Every structure is written in structure tokens, then in C-alpha cells.
Amino acid sequence: MIPALALAFGVVLGVLMHPTVPDALQPYLPIAVVAALDAVFGAVRAQLDGIFDDRVFVVSFVSNVLVAGLVVFLGDQLGVGGQLSTGVVVVLGIRIFTNAAAIRRHVFRA
């Protein structure tokens, strides 16, 4: 219940405050959001499977965001940032949909 309330509070706070992202970080924000969503969907799946560990979630969340951002940053430095961004989104997207399917199977028994 607390995570759901924290998420709702964060969304409302973001809508009301209209935060800005520095221009230098704007290419990395979508990648960070997708990486964070991957960690969140993994946590929900782990909770439903009865193996959730908050320490693992925090480490997964932070490391997903940092590694995805680092890969895209290195791609930008090498001149292939667009291709690596696409690769990161595809890989994390596959993980998100795999976890979503597992959550659906667990919740609806189908």
C-alpha cells in the first residue's frame, strides 16, 4: 500500500511542480524511465511469486538506471547513441512485457 501511495504522490507532485530536465540530460531521461519501469515490473512479479526482497529491488532499480544511462552515454560518445538507445529500449521492453505476462498469469490464473 505504501508504494502505491508514494507513486501517486510522486505523480501528483510532478504534475503540480512541472520539473525541468537540463538539456544535457534530456536524451537519457526516457532510457532511465524505461529502466526504472523494468525494475518496478520485476519487483511486482517477485512480490506475487513470494520472493520479493527490498534490498534486491533498490539495487536493481539503481543499477538498471545507471547501466542503461551509461550504455547510451558511451553510444553517444562513439556516435552510435541512437542505435544503442534503441537496443536498450528493446531489451528492457522485452523484460517489461515478460514480467507483465507473468503478472497477468499470476493475477488472472490464465
C-alpha angles and dihedrals in degrees: 000000000000094000091051091050091047090051092049091047091050093050093049091046091050093049093049098043100041095212119208127220120215113252092243092059099042096093090055099048097079090048091050091050093051091047090050091049089053090055092046094050089047090052093050090050091048091049091052090047090051095240101101116141118183093211091054090048094052093046091046092048095049096040093048091053094044097045094046091048092047093051091051092045091052089047090053090051090051093045096247099094094128094054094046091046089054091048093050092049092048094049094045091042090055090050092048093051092045090053091044090053091050090049091049091049091049096046099041098029088230 
